Amino acid sequence: MSESDQDWGSGGPERLYVITGGRAGSDEQVEFDLVTLIVSREESQPGMQPEHAAILRVCRTPLSVAEISAHLALPPSVVGVLLTDLLADRRIEARMPASKLPDIALIEAVIDGLQKL
């Protein structure tokens, strides 16, 4: 059965509790932004938790956390817990968004300098 044939969201909150093992976060306190890009570092292995394997399959090319959530029909909070597991096992790579916007004064100075050329 492929991941598109499965109804990940069925079963209500109990299903989500089972998927995450009752965790709402991780000990490592890694927080994934919805636009964090995730890419697989390896293929899924037999015996893996189905949701972990599905993430590795869909992330062969970089996808954002929001896109992964949509592909698996799981809430972003649940996807975040699963991604934390995979990151701890070094099965994925996360490319976090810039935490600070560039300085507007610097950008204006660069634009001004370029206009003077």
N, C-alpha and C positions, 0 to 999 in steps of 0.2 A: 504494500500500500504506500503510495507516495505521500509527501507532506501536503500536497494540494487536495488529496482525497480525504484527509483527516479533518475532523472538526475539532480544532484545538480548544475552542471556547466552550464547548459543551461541558456540562457538569457543574457549572456555577463556581462559587468561591471555593468549594471543596477541592475541585480539580486544580485550581491555582495554588492552593495550599500544598497539595501533593507535589506539584511540579517544582516548587521552590523549597520543599522540605520544611515548610513553615517559617522560612526566613523572609524578612521584609527588607533586609540589607545584608551587608557583609561585615566581617570583623575588620577588613582592610579599609573600609570607608571610601571605596572607589565609587564616585558618582558619575554616571554617564549622562551627558547632555543629549537631547533628542537629535542633535546634528553631529554627534561624534561618529566618525567613520570607523567601521569595523571590517576587518578583512581576515579570512581564515589563514592560518599558518600551516594547517595540515588537513587531510581528509578525515571524514568521520570514520569511526572504527566500530566494528560489530560489538554489541554489548553496551554501547554508550546510551545514556538517557536519550530518548527520542528527540526531545526539544534541543538538547545540545547538538545532536547530530544534524538536525534540521538547520540550526544556525550555521554550522560549518558548511553545509551544502549551499545555502543561499548567499553566503558571504565569500564565495570564490572571487568575486569582484567586490570592491568596497561598497558597503551600504551603510546608511545612517541607522541609528537606533530606531528612529521613527519608521523607517522602511522595513526593518526586521520585524518590528512589532506588527506592522500591517501584513507582511507576508505570513507570519505565524498566527495571526488573529489573537495575539496575547497583549495584555496591557504593558505599556512601557516599563512599569515598575517591576513586573515579573521578568521581562526581557533583561532588565538591568541586573537582577540577581543571577540569572543564567550567564550573562556575559561576564560577570565578576568571577564566576566559577571557571569559565573558559580562559579568562585572562590569567588567573592564578596558576592554571595548568599550562600556560604559554601556548595555548591552542589557537588563540586569536591575537591580533594586533589592533590596538585602538589608537586612532589619531584624533586627539582631543582638539576642539576648536580653540582658537586664541582666547585667552581669558580676559585680555585687555584690548580695547579698541585703540588703534593708533592715535597719537597726539594730533589733534586738528591743526595746531599751530605749525607743527612739523610738515604736515601735508600741504598747508598753504604756502609755506616757505619753499618747498620743492616745486610746487606749481608756479610760483612767482619766478623762481630761478629758471625753470624751463621756458617760461614765456619770454624771458630776457635773452634767450639764445638766438 
